[in-house]
Amino acid sequence: MTWEAVIGLETHVELSTESKMFCGCPARFDAKPNTNICPVCLGLPGALPVPNREAINRIVQIGLALNCSVNRRPVFHRKNYFYADLPKNYQISQFDLPVCVDGYLEVGGDHPGRIGIERVHQEEDTGKSTHRGGDGRISAAEYSLLDFNRSGVPLVEVVTRPDIRSAAQARAYAQELRLLVEALGVSDARLEEGSIRFDANISVRSGPEAPLGTKVEIKNMNSFRSLERAVSYEIARQTARLSSGQGIVMETRHWDEETGVTRGGRIKEGSSDYRYFPDPDLVPMEVDREWENRMAALLPELPSVRRERYEEMGIDTAQAATLAGAEAGLSQLFEDAVEAGAGPGQAANWATGEVVASLRKAGIPSVGESSLNGPSLAELLGMVRQGSLSGSAAREVLAGVIAGEGSPAEVAATRDLLQISDTGLLESVVDGLIAANPDEFARLKDGERKLVGFFVGQVMRNTRGRADPKLAGSLISERAGL
Amino acid sequence: MAFTTIAGAARALRTGRVTSVGLADQVLARTSMVEAQLHAYLTLDSDGLMEAAARADEELAAGKDRGPLHGIPIAVKDNMTTRHMETTAGSRILSGYVPPYDATAVRRLRDAGALIAGKTNLDEFAMGSSTENSAFGPTRNPWNTDRVPGGSSGGSVAAVAAGMALGGLGSDTGGSIRQPASLCGVVGAKPTYGAVSRYGLIAFASSLDQIGPIAHRVEDAALLLDAICGHDPLDATSYPGEIEPSGSWLDRGLDGIRVGVARRLGGADAVEPDVEAAFDRALAAMEGAGAVTLEVDLPSTEQGLSAYYLIAPAECSANLARFDGVRYGLRVDGVTTEQMMSRSRADGFGAEVTRRVLLGTFALSAGYHEAFYGQAQKVRTLIREDFARAYTQCDVLVSPTSATTAFPLGDRTDDPLSMYVSDVFTIPSNLAGHPAISVPVALDRHDLPIGFQVMAPALEEAVMFQVAAAVESLTGFDTTVPFDPAYGLRGGVR
């Protein structure tokens, strides 16, 4: 029997708006605990929510980028459940009338496919609990600390249809979604800081036509790697159980990164009864055609479109993906360099290779914060192409440009890195070396051709890498009468 | 002489016949005489009141006049947050809770120069019609202390009726201002939903709650309302447009006003004969003053009480979820977080609140949601349509405010349904979101006040107050509570 996994992902994306979803507090939760709080996000008696329009702008952009249709009258509902870090003991979320519905995201790479998007809805984040004592879990903790800085930060939830069929595809989808929200500039999109979080719903069935199996929800995956591992583990676990005739329990399981297994928690009672009802503190919004059009006009080029464009420029698929997926400044650098006359292939190689390495070495987090720009990269690459800079010298010049020492020509001149292409100058170096190594030269003359390399190496060392190795080689061959 | 009206006191303040400190002294003196019998206040801020009164006098002397409420002592229902002043909502779960902010209505009162005398008693979380559901003991009716003052704003209403403040703020979810105003012989108004910000009003049922004024005279109620109403960016349901000041047309009379008589509003039956008679006498007087009356029928309002007792509990079940012992208020420890929450809520909430939270939780449950909450919302739409139809034929609607006058303490506490029926006449306006006001028109055979309700379409407060002021002057009812300094108030309790 061929088992087939059926996977749906729910992705929470924290928006990087200035203020929180329903109050004016800064939407930053890296501050000292409980400093970005007010009566509203603390759920104090009498406080009322007022929606943040910028958050709605952003969710509409996400929805449009995911090919969704926009609800003209989306409604906020209260989702009722008791939890210590949920200040009102209900979360303002959406139920049957989310902001965006019915879209899709194309996933490329090794696991291509169109993943259906069921809905994109807006909600508020909860506070954060830290359990102290015991093993750090709530059940064994002596006490818990609550930080409400995150409470009320706008959260967008993107829910797929059960269209994903493998762990690798789940990862590919998640990465593509991250690229998309990053390109939109609506979120910090940093997984390590929890600004994107995943839940997976997984079931396994006996074949593509078979009815759906019992689904299990997996939580607590905070990297692409752990998402892929967790989904992979869970598929294997369910397949093994089904293969040996055991059933699957509908439940929520937690991924344990250290041991690499999912652990059962509380069993889901059917589906939890959240007693959703429209929040009477909020009037229905009116997202009219005009609003939608304004947001559509703000959409930047999406990663998938950019990738295709790069491929059409002759850049290979992997590099196009890297470049389109890299931070915005890098693809901009690439495009500006090409615009300034650099060859696309060479520019892509350098942008994704040397530039990234040099920035990292210099401890500069992004291109934008360095002195490097498209025209200067193009100038540097031109010098390499013309033979006035060797590869290693070019790397040094790049470091100088990044450090703000001047244009590539200036750096090359100041650091004395220009390639020696002056035949007369090189001839004297070559002649000196022949005189210093008579035995080797004799063997070369007798036809031991590999000694050309020895002499070229000596020339390079003598000129500190500045000689044109091709010219040096031909001069030596000439002297030896080859 | 004692000042009982805001407008009168405001004039006297400006002619120098009285000072704000004098007014504060007056209400504190009266409070010291009757509060032991009434229990209208949960917090009386005597020191704060005297300081604020002195400041108000200084300001006025320096030429800074904040308007008609400048220097006037006001009582605020204890479900509106007051910065640095305990706010309990009449519940043990909030005992000792001091909010860090003022409700918008309170802030606007302060900005208008009013003095907050204290916080008044109420049915716990405003759930009740007699103020007997307060965790801190009942308030009594100043006209007869064996009787309830009505509720849930019984404390504010009793304080105003007995002269312990010149005006008050209450909140009205199903009649909680108008019914006690009727039972205590004062004026009480529920404005259009959205006219007064709910920011800082501890929510009972968010889609129904409105803050409103309580005073001896219609004119005073209009002054209070005009000070607190208007758009508030902190309340998303607050009405964003301009509203005609409610006191604009107080002296225009009734000539040509079309009055719809909704005698059986809410399916009311068993209206006490004295109440019915007083209502008819007021109607006749209105006709005599040029009003055109016609009997109207609002059949859907018969379902109002049922719809109300699904919608209000449903909303309250979520609104009261935040009282869990985690961040503020009563905490009863437990082994787990759930147990701590559960114990805090069990100990912190009274019987009526618990009943409504359970009712609402059930009404929202999967499988029942549509049958209960969904149906109730449909009834609400039908009621709005009934009102809209009625208002094609008339400018205002009138009815009794309450089918009965003040009932004895304990009379309805064992039978929640008999208590719920207290609000049949008042609930329809909350469901429709329309303004309504109760004006005292007479005393019954037991010398207990009878109220007369005037209702108007949304945002038509000015017409409503115009009619209410006319009714007030036509019935000529003296709202002074019988009070003998030697014996205190009338009733069995001394």
HADDOCK unambig.tbl for C-alpha pairs under 7 A between the chains (distance, minus, plus):
assign (segid A and resid 43 and name CA) (segid B and resid 322 and name CA) 6.77 0.50 0.50
assign (segid A and resid 45 and name CA) (segid B and resid 202 and name CA) 5.28 0.50 0.50
assign (segid A and resid 46 and name CA) (segid B and resid 81 and name CA) 6.89 0.50 0.50
assign (segid A and resid 46 and name CA) (segid B and resid 199 and name CA) 5.88 0.50 0.50
assign (segid A and resid 46 and name CA) (segid B and resid 200 and name CA) 3.86 0.50 0.50
assign (segid A and resid 46 and name CA) (segid B and resid 201 and name CA) 4.62 0.50 0.50
assign (segid A and resid 46 and name CA) (segid B and resid 202 and name CA) 4.01 0.50 0.50
assign (segid A and resid 46 and name CA) (segid B and resid 203 and name CA) 6.04 0.50 0.50
assign (segid A and resid 47 and name CA) (segid B and resid 199 and name CA) 5.74 0.50 0.50
assign (segid A and resid 47 and name CA) (segid B and resid 200 and name CA) 5.54 0.50 0.50
assign (segid A and resid 48 and name CA) (segid B and resid 199 and name CA) 5.93 0.50 0.50
assign (segid A and resid 48 and name CA) (segid B and resid 234 and name CA) 6.81 0.50 0.50
assign (segid A and resid 48 and name CA) (segid B and resid 235 and name CA) 6.13 0.50 0.50
assign (segid A and resid 50 and name CA) (segid B and resid 234 and name CA) 6.38 0.50 0.50
assign (segid A and resid 50 and name CA) (segid B and resid 235 and name CA) 6.52 0.50 0.50
assign (segid A and resid 50 and name CA) (segid B and resid 236 and name CA) 5.35 0.50 0.50
assign (segid A and resid 80 and name CA) (segid B and resid 318 and name CA) 6.86 0.50 0.50
assign (segid A and resid 84 and name CA) (segid B and resid 326 and name CA) 6.56 0.50 0.50
assign (segid A and resid 87 and name CA) (segid B and resid 322 and name CA) 6.23 0.50 0.50
assign (segid A and resid 88 and name CA) (segid B and resid 321 and name CA) 6.31 0.50 0.50
assign (segid A and resid 88 and name CA) (segid B and resid 322 and name CA) 4.29 0.50 0.50
assign (segid A and resid 89 and name CA) (segid B and resid 321 and name CA) 5.48 0.50 0.50
assign (segid A and resid 89 and name CA) (segid B and resid 322 and name CA) 5.37 0.50 0.50
assign (segid A and resid 90 and name CA) (segid B and resid 318 and name CA) 6.91 0.50 0.50
assign (segid A and resid 273 and name CA) (segid B and resid 365 and name CA) 6.84 0.50 0.50
assign (segid A and resid 273 and name CA) (segid B and resid 366 and name CA) 6.22 0.50 0.50
assign (segid A and resid 275 and name CA) (segid B and resid 364 and name CA) 5.27 0.50 0.50
assign (segid A and resid 275 and name CA) (segid B and resid 365 and name CA) 5.38 0.50 0.50
assign (segid A and resid 275 and name CA) (segid B and resid 366 and name CA) 6.49 0.50 0.50
assign (segid A and resid 280 and name CA) (segid B and resid 206 and name CA) 5.75 0.50 0.50
assign (segid A and resid 280 and name CA) (segid B and resid 207 and name CA) 5.37 0.50 0.50
assign (segid A and resid 281 and name CA) (segid B and resid 206 and name CA) 6.22 0.50 0.50
assign (segid A and resid 281 and name CA) (segid B and resid 236 and name CA) 6.61 0.50 0.50
assign (segid A and resid 281 and name CA) (segid B and resid 237 and name CA) 6.32 0.50 0.50
assign (segid A and resid 282 and name CA) (segid B and resid 236 and name CA) 5.72 0.50 0.50
assign (segid A and resid 282 and name CA) (segid B and resid 237 and name CA) 6.29 0.50 0.50
assign (segid A and resid 283 and name CA) (segid B and resid 236 and name CA) 6.77 0.50 0.50
assign (segid A and resid 283 and name CA) (segid B and resid 237 and name CA) 6.23 0.50 0.50
